[in-house]
């Protein structure tokens, strides 16, 4: 029914930039919130940034001033602009969304996860 697909990851040098995108598709009634998480090898998945339907944002302390999250409601897509990248930003980045589905008979709300996109910061 609903799928989240991340893109934009890759290899970048320290100090460089990348822009990640996450597109949601399916029988979507509304997207009440979306977030970006990341997971490095041997570490727990951590929250990077979240955005509400009203475009209010919150960021982890480790990325404040460097990362910016935005959304395009018409396209059901969110973005993560990552600047001044550091080696410690290397991780798989995952998109998460709180989505209400219109089934035609009833509504269902749940969290959805994308498959992730690899970001590697290295010289």
C-alpha positions in Angstrom: 0.0 0.0 0.0 2.4 2.7 1.2 6.1 2.8 0.4 8.9 5.2 1.3 11.9 5.4 -1.0 15.1 7.2 -0.1 17.6 8.5 -2.6 20.6 10.8 -2.8 23.2 9.0 -0.7 26.7 8.4 -1.8 30.4 9.1 -1.2 31.4 12.7 -0.3 34.6 14.3 1.0 34.7 15.9 4.5 33.2 19.4 4.3 31.1 18.5 1.3 27.3 18.4 0.9 24.6 15.9 0.0 20.8 16.2 -0.4 18.7 13.2 0.6 15.1 12.8 -0.5 12.3 10.5 0.6 9.2 10.0 -1.5 6.0 8.4 -0.1 3.5 6.7 -2.4 0.3 4.7 -2.0 -3.2 5.3 -0.7 -2.3 8.3 1.4 -4.9 10.4 3.1 -2.4 12.5 5.1 1.1 12.6 6.3 1.2 13.9 9.8 4.9 13.9 10.4 8.1 12.7 8.8 11.6 12.1 10.1 15.1 11.1 9.3 17.1 8.6 11.3 20.6 7.2 10.8 22.5 4.1 11.9 26.2 3.6 11.9 27.8 0.1 12.1 27.7 -1.2 15.7 25.5 1.7 16.9 21.8 2.1 17.6 19.6 3.9 15.2 19.3 7.6 16.2 17.0 10.5 15.3 18.5 13.1 13.0 15.6 15.4 12.3 11.8 15.6 12.3 9.2 17.8 10.5 5.5 18.3 11.1 2.7 18.9 8.6 3.1 22.6 9.4 6.8 22.4 8.5 8.1 22.9 12.1 11.4 21.2 12.5 13.6 19.7 15.2 17.2 18.5 14.9 19.6 16.4 16.9 22.3 18.5 18.6 25.0 16.8 16.5 23.6 18.1 13.2 22.2 21.5 14.2 23.5 24.3 12.0 24.6 21.8 9.3 21.5 19.9 8.3 18.2 21.3 7.1 15.0 19.3 6.6 12.1 20.4 4.4 9.0 19.0 2.8 6.8 19.3 -0.3 3.3 18.2 0.7 2.0 18.2 -2.9 4.6 15.6 -3.8 4.6 13.7 -0.5 8.3 14.2 -0.3 10.8 15.3 2.3 14.4 16.4 1.9 17.5 16.5 4.1 20.1 19.0 3.0 23.4 18.0 4.6 26.3 20.5 4.6 29.7 20.6 6.2 29.7 16.8 6.4 32.0 15.0 8.8 33.3 11.5 8.9 31.1 10.8 11.9 28.0 11.5 9.7 28.8 8.2 7.9 25.7 5.9 8.3 22.7 4.5 6.6 20.0 7.1 6.6 16.3 6.0 7.0 13.1 7.9 6.3 10.2 7.5 8.7 6.6 8.8 8.3 3.4 8.8 10.3 0.8 8.2 7.6 -3.0 8.0 7.6 -4.4 5.7 4.9 -7.8 6.1 3.3 -8.9 2.5 2.5 -12.4 3.6 1.3 -14.1 1.9 4.2 -12.0 3.1 7.1 -8.8 5.1 8.1 -5.6 3.6 9.4 -2.6 5.4 10.9 0.8 3.9 11.4 4.5 4.5 11.1 6.3 3.5 7.9 10.1 3.0 7.3 12.1 3.3 4.1 14.9 0.9 3.1 17.7 3.4 3.8 20.4 5.1 1.7 24.1 4.9 2.5 26.0 8.1 3.2 29.8 7.8 3.4 32.0 10.8 4.3 35.7 10.0 3.5 38.8 11.4 1.8 
